[in-house]
């Protein structure tokens, strides 16, 4: 498939709206390594982080190829400034407590699985290959986080309270998942990308069903926050990047 320079740039930007989510969420989960509530859960969260990093590498390798000019996956991961990251605000939210970790993961996993389902039908063979591999991993992620939502929601009075607190606080970030940037609109139009708005209703139905099963209340607030997909992030993003990019910024052009 031959792409014009403009098409390659647009496709590269589209890839970032998917890949940056996985990178930033993987970084957040990486902060928990060795700090999980029990060993099994600690290892599971670390493995999910590694799954997401593996997917990120595949996306960034493709984005680097589209960018040309000798770009590498490391350039894309480590040498962009905050405004150039296109991840949604949800994934950059901090690990306030275990309920927040699980709520953030669950709210993203349901979306991520539905996205990869659609991406398997992309007109772009590389994106199809990444989606085919990634959906197997994300299927497990969704099952893991969904089971924990039910366990905590329908557990003790304290676990229910903390789970509800996390859902209430993070709910305002969910609508941005379905906000379409110009790059997403263009890629959906030519068949390479996904029109995420088409499964918004299904997303909220599935999420609400799990929350109700977990004896949790589905938030009714109508106020939502967005900006991450356009490069406007919360105050947490700078701290994430300071840690993520430290080595490459301190020792420019270093290679493993």
N, C-alpha and C positions, 0 to 999 in steps of 0.2 A: 504494500500500500504506500503510495507516494503522497506526502502532505506538503502543502506550501508552508513557508516560514510562518505566516500568520496562523495557519491551522495548527502547526506544531506548538506554537506559543499558547494558543487557546487550550489545546489538549493537555499541555503540561500544567496549566493553571487548574484545569478540571481535576487532574490526578491529585494535585495538592489538597483539594477539598476533601478527598477521601483519605489520602495517606497521612496527612497531618493529624487527623483524629487518632489514628492508630499509634503514631509516634508519641504524642503528648500523653495519651492514656497509658501507654506502656511505661513512660517515664514516671507517671504518678504511681503506678503499681510497683515499679522498681523501688520506690521509696519504702515500700512495706517489707522488702526482703529481710527475713529474720525477725519480723515484728508481727507476724500473724498471730491470731488468738490461739491456734493450735497448730502443730507441725503440718498436718495434712493440708489445712487451709492455706498456710503460709506457702507451701510448695505449689499448691494449685494456682494461687495468685501470681506467683513467680512464673509459672509455666504459661499462664495467659499473657503475661507481659512479653515473654519470649515469642509467643505466637504472633502477637501484634507487631513486634519488631521485625519478625521475618516477613510479614506482609508489607510492612513499611519499606523494607529493602527492595522488594520486588517492584513496588510502585516507583520508588526513587530512582532505581536503575533505569526504568523506562522513561521517567521524566528527564533524567540526565541525557539519555540518548536523543530525546526529542529536542532538548536545548542545544546540543552540540557544543562547539567551542571548548571541547575538552572537559566539560563538566562531569563530575562524579556524584555518586549517591551521597558521599560525605560532604561535598560542597552544599548540596541541597539541605541536608540535615543540620549542619553546623554553622554555615556561613550566611544564613539569612538573618535579617533583623526582625524584631517582633511583628511589625506591621505586614511582613511578607508571609507569615504563617496563616493558613486558612482553616484551621480547626475550629469546630464549634465551641462555644463557651462551656458547655457541659463537661467536657473531658478534662478541662484544666482546673476544675474545682478541687479544693484540697481534701486530704484524707482526714476530715474532722474527727470522725470515729468510725468504727467498723460498719455501722449502719449506713453512713455516707458512702463508704467504699462500695458496698453492695448495691445501694440504690443507684449510684452513678453508673456502675457497671451494668446493672439490669436495664436501666433506661436507654443506655447506649446499645447494649447487645441486641435487644429486640429490633431496633432500627438497623443495626449493622447487618443482621441476618437477612432482613427484608431487602436491603440494598444489594447485597451480594447475590441474592436470588435473581433479582432483575438484571444485575450486571453480567450474569451468565449468558444473557441473550444479546450482549453488546455486539455491534458491528466491528469492534476492535478485537482482534484475536488475542492480543497480549492481555487486555483487561479480562477477557473471558477466561484465560488460563489462570490468572491470579485469583479470580473469583471462584473458579472451580476448586482450587486448592484451599483457599481461605475459608470457604463456607463450611467445610468439615470441622475446622477448628472453632469457628464462631458458633456453630451448632452446640458444641460442648460449652462454650462460654455462656451462652444463653440459658442452657439447662442448669449450669452451676449457679449463676446469679439468681435465676428464678427460684430455684430450690431454697436458696438462702433467704430470699425475701419472704417466702412462706414460713420458713423455720423461725425467723426472727419476728415476723408479724404475728404469727399464731403461737408465739412462745410465752415468755413471761411478761408481766406487766411492764417491766423496764425495757425489755427488748422491743416490745410493741411500740412503746412510746418513742424510743430512739429511731426505730424504723420509720414511724410516721413523721417524725421531725425531719428526717433526711428527705423523704419523698416530698414533703411540703416545700422544703427549701430549694430542692433541685428541679421541681416541676416547671418552674418558670423558664428553664433553659431548653425544654424539649421542643418547643415550637420551631426554634431555629434550625433543627435538624431538617425541616421541610422547606426552609427558605431557599429559593433558587437564585444563585448568583448568575451573572451574565454568561460565565463560562459553562455552568451547569445547563442553562437553557439552550445554549448553542450546541453542546454535546448531545443533549437529549434530542434535539431537533434532527441532528444528522445520524442518530441511531447508535452512536458510540457511547453515550452516557445514559443516565437514568433520570427520568422525571420523578423525583422523590415525592412530589405532591400526590402522586397517584396511590400511594399506600399510607397516607397520613391517617385516614379514618381507620384502616385496619390496624395500624400501630396502636392507636389509643384504645381500640377495642381489646386487643390482646393484653396490653399493659393493665388496663382496668380490670380485666378478668382475673389476672394473677393477684392484683392488689386486694380484690374482694375476697378471693380464696384465702389470702393471708390475713383476713379480718382487718384490713387497713382501709382507710377512707380515701377515695379518689379525690384529689384537690379540685376545687371548683373555680379557682382564681382564673381570671381572663387576661391578666397582665403577664406578658412574656418579654424576655430580654434576648436581644440578638446583637450581632456585631462581629463575632469571631470569624465568620466566613468571609467577611470583608476586611479582615486584618485589625479590627478594633477589639482588643481583648480586655479581660479583667486585670486587676492589679496582681493576680497570681502568676500571670504568664511570664513576666520578667524574671521572677525568681526561678521558675522552671528552666528557662533558657540559660540563666547564669550558671546553673549546675550542669545542664546538658552540654553546653558549648565550652565549658571551661578549658579543657585540655587543648582543643583545636584553636581556641583563641590565644591561649598562652604560648603554645608551640605551633605557630603557623606552618601549614603544609606537612604536618607530621603524618606518617603512615605506619600502620600496624605491621 
